[in-house]
Amino acid sequence: MDNTFDRLKVILERIKPDCDYSNITEDSDIKNDLNLNSIGFLYLVLGIEEEFMVEIHNVNSDEFKTVKDVITYLENNK
């Protein structure tokens, strides 16, 4: 499971295990489509930091609007 997208889905499933993420795409809106509130967003950032061994500084939900935004950030900050 070295695909960034698949790894993000696993993180989301850990955050909200009762949600169905089978239809998630790179264009999915984190706040609206995935129903993450500010606490969920914080857990997402923490999960990303742990999974990808990166430190995310000063990122807010406006910068991580879609799943693709997160993937792009990770690709640019390896």
C-alpha positions in Angstrom: 0.0 0.0 0.0 2.4 2.7 -1.1 -0.1 4.7 -3.1 -0.6 8.1 -1.4 -4.3 8.1 -2.1 -4.8 4.7 -0.6 -2.8 5.6 2.5 -5.0 8.7 2.9 -8.1 6.6 2.7 -6.8 4.4 5.5 -6.2 7.5 7.7 -9.7 8.7 7.0 -11.2 5.3 7.9 -9.3 5.4 11.2 -10.7 8.9 11.9 -14.3 8.1 11.1 -14.7 4.4 10.8 -18.5 4.6 10.5 -18.3 6.4 7.1 -18.2 4.8 3.7 -15.1 6.0 1.8 -15.5 3.7 -1.1 -16.6 6.5 -3.4 -13.9 8.9 -2.4 -11.9 10.5 -5.2 -9.0 13.0 -5.5 -11.7 15.6 -6.1 -13.6 14.9 -2.9 -14.0 18.0 -0.7 -12.6 17.2 2.7 -15.1 19.3 4.6 -18.3 18.7 2.6 -17.9 15.3 1.0 -16.0 13.6 3.8 -17.9 15.5 6.6 -14.8 16.4 8.5 -15.2 19.1 11.1 -12.3 21.1 12.6 -11.5 18.3 15.1 -11.6 15.7 12.2 -9.4 17.9 10.2 -6.9 18.1 13.1 -6.9 14.3 13.3 -6.4 14.1 9.6 -3.3 16.3 9.8 -1.9 14.3 12.8 -2.6 11.1 10.9 -0.8 12.4 7.8 2.2 13.5 9.8 2.5 10.1 11.5 1.8 8.0 8.3 4.1 10.0 6.0 6.7 11.1 8.5 6.3 14.8 7.7 5.6 17.9 9.8 2.8 20.1 8.6 3.1 23.7 9.7 0.4 26.4 9.4 -1.9 24.5 7.1 -5.6 25.1 7.4 -8.7 23.7 5.9 -8.7 26.3 3.1 -5.3 24.9 1.8 -6.4 21.3 2.2 -9.8 21.7 0.5 -9.7 18.5 -1.6 -8.0 15.1 -1.3 -5.8 16.2 -4.3 -4.6 19.2 -2.3 -3.3 16.9 0.4 -1.6 14.6 -2.2 0.0 17.6 -3.9 1.2 19.0 -0.6 2.8 15.6 0.3 4.4 15.3 -3.1 5.9 18.8 -2.8 7.1 18.3 0.8 8.8 14.9 0.7 
